[in-house]
Amino acid sequence: MLAICCFSCKKNNKREILLAENHYLDIVGNPITDELILFADSNYIYTKIYKSAEIENIEHRKGKFYIKNDTIHFSRNLRQDIESRTAIVRDNYFEIVDEECYKIKVVKTELPNRMTYDNQKFKSYAIFSYCQARDSSLFKNAKPHELNNDELTQLDSLLEICMSENTRLKTQNNNNYYKQCIATENSDREVVVWIYCICHKSGFIKENEFQLQLHGMVQDGGECFFKLKINLTRKMFFGLLINGDA
């Protein structure tokens, strides 16, 4: 009886409590897979697979994790050479929230998965957490804020107004852009959102990838690339920067 109980407990501890996967292509079209598995015994395995015509490279990283409140803490960096020891599960993504913001799509999970907005209604928006190490140059004295459906509706409306009032953007369609956002609350408790807009036709980013990682501004591309900030509390936009042309 004791042997059966121990076997059952051991098997239960190896139960997967989270599986997250990304499948995407590099700049020349080679497939890349990210896979993260968290087990009930507090172990994890992170696997990255890269394939090309010449090579197949498989990287495994293993370690321990623990959960405090809704934050997952890892014993070592998940992604090599990048500070990546802290993460959350939110809006159907596993999101690293250290110096890098990187998401892996959740396939299944027994962990709490907080849904803060309707990501089917707002398909063109990718919401990233505020990370102090990365975003302190964008915001002063800020703390993270989670956008809800009403706020995203307001954000989208103000973005439309901003585009209509700018001579270079007024002929563009808001629906033809992917929008990557970081939402914060400033010292006056005002909600301020940074938005980076990338047009679909640029080919710079694919539909199934813009949710995964923040992208830096490219050097040209004209009105295909622009960024700004919107203060939702004051219903105003500022800091608009449109790319130059090649």
C-alpha positions in Angstrom: 0.0 0.0 0.0 2.8 2.4 0.9 4.6 1.8 -2.4 1.4 2.5 -4.3 0.9 5.7 -2.5 4.4 7.0 -3.0 4.2 6.1 -6.7 0.9 7.9 -7.0 2.3 11.0 -5.3 5.4 11.0 -7.4 3.4 10.8 -10.6 1.1 13.6 -9.4 4.1 15.8 -8.7 5.2 15.5 -12.3 1.8 16.7 -13.5 2.1 19.6 -15.9 0.4 22.7 -14.3 1.3 25.0 -17.2 2.2 24.5 -20.9 3.1 27.5 -23.0 4.3 27.5 -26.6 5.3 29.9 -29.4 5.8 29.0 -33.0 7.3 31.7 -35.3 9.8 32.3 -38.1 13.1 34.2 -38.0 13.8 37.0 -40.5 14.8 34.6 -43.2 11.9 32.2 -42.6 13.5 29.5 -40.4 11.1 28.1 -37.8 11.6 28.7 -34.1 9.7 27.1 -31.2 9.7 28.2 -27.6 8.1 25.8 -25.1 7.8 26.2 -21.3 6.5 23.5 -19.0 5.9 24.0 -15.2 5.4 20.9 -13.1 3.5 20.4 -9.9 6.8 19.5 -8.1 8.1 23.1 -8.7 10.4 22.1 -11.5 10.3 23.6 -15.0 11.8 22.9 -18.4 12.2 25.7 -21.0 13.1 24.5 -24.5 14.1 26.6 -27.6 14.3 24.9 -31.0 15.8 26.5 -34.0 15.8 24.8 -37.4 17.4 25.8 -40.7 18.5 23.9 -43.9 21.9 23.5 -42.3 21.4 23.0 -38.6 18.9 22.1 -35.8 19.8 23.7 -32.5 17.9 22.6 -29.3 18.4 24.4 -26.0 17.1 23.1 -22.7 17.1 25.1 -19.5 15.9 23.5 -16.3 15.4 24.7 -12.8 13.0 25.4 -9.9 10.3 28.0 -9.4 8.0 29.2 -6.7 4.8 31.3 -6.8 4.1 34.3 -4.6 0.8 36.0 -5.0 0.3 36.0 -8.8 4.0 36.2 -9.7 6.2 33.2 -10.7 9.9 33.4 -9.6 12.5 31.2 -11.3 15.8 30.0 -9.9 17.7 31.0 -13.1 17.1 33.0 -16.2 14.6 31.4 -18.6 16.1 33.1 -21.7 19.9 32.9 -22.0 21.9 36.1 -21.3 18.7 38.1 -20.5 17.4 38.9 -17.0 14.2 36.7 -17.1 13.4 35.3 -13.7 10.0 36.8 -13.0 6.8 36.2 -14.8 3.0 36.4 -14.6 0.1 34.6 -16.3 -2.4 37.0 -17.7 -4.7 37.3 -20.7 -3.8 33.8 -22.0 -0.1 34.6 -22.0 2.9 33.7 -19.8 4.7 37.0 -19.7 8.3 37.6 -18.5 8.4 41.0 -16.7 12.1 41.7 -15.9 14.3 43.8 -18.1 12.7 42.1 -21.1 9.0 41.8 -21.8 8.4 38.6 -23.7 5.3 36.5 -23.9 4.7 32.8 -24.6 1.1 31.7 -25.5 -0.5 29.6 -22.9 -1.8 26.2 -24.2 -3.1 25.0 -20.9 -2.7 25.9 -17.3 -3.9 25.1 -13.8 -2.6 28.4 -12.5 -4.8 31.5 -12.2 -5.1 33.2 -15.6 -6.4 36.7 -15.1 -8.3 38.2 -18.0 -8.0 41.9 -17.9 -9.6 42.7 -21.3 -11.3 41.1 -24.2 -8.4 40.2 -26.5 -10.8 38.9 -29.2 -12.6 42.3 -29.4 -9.2 44.2 -29.4 -7.3 41.9 -31.7 -5.0 44.6 -33.0 -3.8 45.5 -29.5 -0.9 43.9 -27.6 -0.7 44.9 -23.9 2.7 44.6 -22.2 3.4 45.1 -18.5 5.4 48.1 -17.4 8.9 47.0 -16.5 11.0 49.4 -14.5 14.3 48.3 -15.8 13.2 48.8 -19.4 10.6 51.5 -19.3 11.9 54.1 -16.8 13.1 56.3 -19.7 9.6 56.4 -21.1 7.8 57.1 -17.8 8.8 59.0 -14.7 7.5 58.0 -11.2 5.2 55.4 -12.8 3.7 52.1 -11.7 2.0 49.4 -13.7 -1.7 49.7 -14.7 -3.9 47.1 -16.2 -6.2 48.3 -19.0 -9.8 47.1 -19.1 -12.3 47.1 -22.0 -13.7 50.5 -21.3 -10.2 52.1 -21.2 -9.2 50.3 -24.5 -12.3 51.6 -26.2 -11.4 55.1 -25.0 -7.8 54.6 -26.1 -8.8 53.5 -29.6 -11.1 56.5 -29.9 -8.4 59.0 -28.9 -5.9 57.3 -31.3 -8.4 57.8 -34.1 -8.7 61.5 -33.3 -4.9 61.9 -33.1 -4.5 60.3 -36.6 -7.3 62.4 -38.1 -5.7 65.6 -36.8 -2.2 64.9 -38.3 -1.6 65.6 -41.9 0.6 62.5 -42.4 -1.7 60.1 -40.7 -5.2 61.4 -41.5 -5.4 59.3 -44.7 -4.4 56.1 -42.8 -6.8 53.6 -41.2 -6.4 52.8 -37.5 -7.6 49.3 -38.2 -4.6 48.7 -40.5 -2.1 49.0 -37.6 -0.9 46.6 -34.9 -0.8 48.5 -31.6 1.7 47.6 -28.9 1.0 49.3 -25.6 2.5 49.9 -22.1 0.0 51.2 -19.5 1.0 53.1 -16.4 -0.3 55.2 -13.6 1.7 58.4 -12.8 2.3 60.1 -9.5 -1.0 62.0 -9.9 -2.9 58.7 -10.4 -3.5 59.5 -14.0 -3.5 56.6 -16.5 -0.9 57.2 -19.2 -0.4 54.7 -22.1 2.6 54.5 -24.5 1.6 53.2 -28.0 3.8 51.9 -30.8 1.8 51.5 -34.1 3.1 49.3 -36.9 1.1 49.1 -40.2 0.2 45.6 -41.5 1.5 46.3 -45.0 5.0 47.0 -43.7 5.7 43.2 -43.4 7.9 44.2 -40.4 5.9 42.0 -38.0 3.4 39.1 -38.5 -0.1 38.9 -37.1 0.7 36.0 -34.8 3.9 37.6 -33.5 3.1 41.2 -32.6 1.7 40.0 -29.3 4.9 38.3 -28.2 7.6 41.0 -27.9 7.9 44.8 -28.0 9.7 46.0 -31.1 11.9 49.1 -31.3 11.4 51.9 -33.8 12.9 51.2 -37.3 14.7 54.1 -39.0 12.4 54.7 -41.9 9.1 53.5 -43.2 7.2 56.8 -42.9 3.7 56.7 -41.5 3.8 52.9 -41.3 5.6 53.4 -37.9 4.7 55.9 -35.3 4.4 56.2 -31.5 2.8 58.5 -29.0 1.4 58.7 -25.4 -2.2 59.0 -24.4 -3.4 60.3 -21.0 -6.7 58.5 -20.6 -7.5 60.5 -17.4 -7.2 63.8 -19.2 -8.3 62.5 -22.6 -5.3 63.9 -24.4 -2.5 62.7 -26.5 1.1 63.9 -26.8 4.6 63.1 -27.9 3.6 61.9 -31.4 6.7 60.7 -33.3 6.3 59.5 -36.9 9.2 57.7 -38.7 11.0 59.4 -41.6 11.0 58.1 -45.1 13.9 56.1 -46.5 
